[in-house]
Amino acid sequence: MIFKDLDCIVFAGDSVTDMGSAQPVGESFFDNLGHGYVRMVDNLLSAVYPEVRIRVVNAGISGNTSADLLARLDRDVLVFHPQYVSICIGINDVWRQFDSPYNPTCSVTLENYEANLRKIIEKCKEQGVKGIFMLTPYYMEPNRQDPMRARMDEYVAVCKRLAEEYGCELVDFQKLYEEYFSVCHSSIIAWDRVHPNEKGATLMAREFLKHCDFDFNHDFKK
């Protein structure tokens, strides 16, 4: 596994990351990590690698766009001097284009989204963050011709391109859900096609840990 003893991982994002966590940031005291994929990642790290003490911080805030995350990056993310930062942002950048079409100041254009992500990545690198995970935004709609799914795919493409350009680890949640929904209907995971239940959180945590050389069969008794 890539994480070492006393490493800190900050998960930055919107409601998908937040999922009821303490505000503005939550750690693994009581239920402060929320009940989403961040909690599942922390659970698995503690259960499978109990000998490795890893500080997991949830810096997700419901409703945030990439502009909001950039504005609070120093306060909620870099203040912890993390070794690793996970960025999962973009759903609201797109969502507001559809649920608030008459108020364009609520959403973030594709060009501004890319600019915001660049600044976030570069600020993390300037502080010496060892590893950056780019977790794609997603919309749980298998039909790629659906207007919101089609728009989301454009934002996903930006994540992929920037991850390659900056050497970040890409975790493709849109691809994960597309493959899963070839077998199951999206209502099994989320009624609104965005906010996952615990099944979805488990899928997302497992997908994230695949990119961390995580060994589910690790024997901590050795």
N, C-alpha and C positions, 0 to 999 in steps of 0.2 A: 504494500500500500504506500502511496506517495506521502501521506501525512505522517509527521513525526511527533514525538512526545512534546506536548505544550504548544503545538501549532494552533493558530487561530484562523478560522474560516468565517468570513462574513458573507451572508446571503442577502444581497440587495435586490429589491424589486417592488412589486405592487401587491394587490390583494392575493394573488396566487401564491406569493411568498409569505405574505403577512399571515393570513388565515387565523386571525384571532390572537396574534402574538402581542406581547407588551409593547407599548409605544413610548418613545420613537424606536427603541430597540428592545429585543428580548433575548434572554439567555436561558439555559436549561434549568432554571429554578422553577419549581411548581409547574404551571402550564404556560410559562412565559414565551416558549417557542412556538405557540400556536398548535394547530392540529393538521398542518399540511405537510408537504414533502420535506421541509426543513426539520420538523420533528422526527419524521421517519429516518432521515439521514442520521440525525443524532442518536436515535434509538439503535440503529444498526451498528454505528461506530462503537457505541458503548457495549453492545451485546456481543459483538464478534471480536472486537479488539479492546477488551477492558484494560489491558496493560498500557495502552497508548492514550494519554490524557489530551483530548482535543477540545479546544474552546470553540463552540458553535454559537454564532450570533445571528439573530434574525433581524435584518434591517429592512423588512418589507413594510410598506404603508399602503393601505387600500386606496385606490383611486389615483395613484401616482402615475405620471407619464415619465418619459425619459428626461424631460426638462426639470421635473420635480426632483428626480433622483440626482441629477447633476447639481442642482442647487444645494442639496443637503449632503453631498458626498463626503465632505470633510467632517461634518458634525456626526454623521451616523455610521460611516464606513471606515474612513482612513484614520479616525481618531483611535481606533483599536490597534493600529499598526499590524494589520493581519498579514500572514504569510500567503493566504489565498483569499480571493474575492470571487464570488459568484454573482453574475449579473443576469437577471431575468426581467426584462422590461420591454414594453412595446404594445401590450394588449390594449391599454387605455389610449395610447397614441392613435390606434385604429378605431377602437370602440366608440370614442367620442365623435368620430366622423359620421357615425350611423345613428347614435341615440341623441346627439345634440348637433344636428347638421346646420342649424341656424346660428350657432355660436362657434365659429371656427377657432376662437382663441382657446377653446377647451382641448382641441386635438393638436397633434404634432404632425407636420407634413413629413413626407419621406426624406426630403433633403435635410430638414432640421433634425429628424431622428438620427440620421447618419452622423451629422455634426455633433449631436449630443453624445452619442456612443463613442465617437473618437475622443472627445474630451474626457469622458469617464475612464476609458482605457488608458489614455496617456497620463492622466493624473495618478492612476493606480501604479503605473510603471515608474513614474517619477518618484513615488514614495518607496519604491523597491519591493512592491508586491511580487512574490515569487511566482505565483500562478494565477491566471485569470480564466474563469469559466464563463463562456457565453452560452446561456440557456435561451433558446429561441422562444419568442412569443408564439402563440398558437390559437387556433379556433377549431373546436371539435366538430367540424363539418366535413365529411368525406367528399362532398361535391365541390370540386375545385372551381366550378363556375359560379358558385354562390358569391355574391358581391363582397361580403365581409371576408370570406375565405380567400378570395382572389386578392383582396387588398392586403390581408395578413401575410400572404405568401411573398409579397413584395418586401415587407419588413423583415421577414425571415431571411430572405436573400441578402439583405444588408448585413444581418448578423453573421451569416456564413462568410461573406466576403471580408468583413472586418476581422473575424476570427482568424482567417487564413493570413491576412495581411499583417496582423500584429502577433501572430503565434499564440493565440488563445486556444483553449480547449473547447471545442464546440459540442454542446449537448442539444440534440435536435428533438425537442418535445413535439413539434408538429409531425415529424416523421414517426415518432413513437406512437402517437395517437392514431395517425392514419393507418398504421399497420394493425393496431389493436382493434380498430373499428371495422377492419375487414372480416372480423370474427364476431364482434359484439356491437350493439347499438350504443351510441354516445350517451343515451339516457342512463345507462348503467353507471356512468362516471359523473355526469354533470347535467342537471336540468337546463342550465343556461348556456351550455357548451363552452364554459370557461372555467368555473370554479370547481375543482375536483373534490369528490368525496374521499374517504380514506383509501378506497381501492385505487383511485387515480393518484393519490399522494404516494402510495406504495410503488406504483409503476414508475413515477417520476424519480423517487429516491433511488430505486434500483438502477434506473437509467443513468442517473448522475454518478453513482458509485462505480458503474462500469468504466467510467473514464478516470477512475482514481486507483486503478490496479487493486481494487477491493476483492479479497478472497473470502467468499461466503463460507468456505470450509476451513478457514484459518483456525489452527489449534493453539489457543492462548495458553494451554497448560504445558507446552513444551519447555 
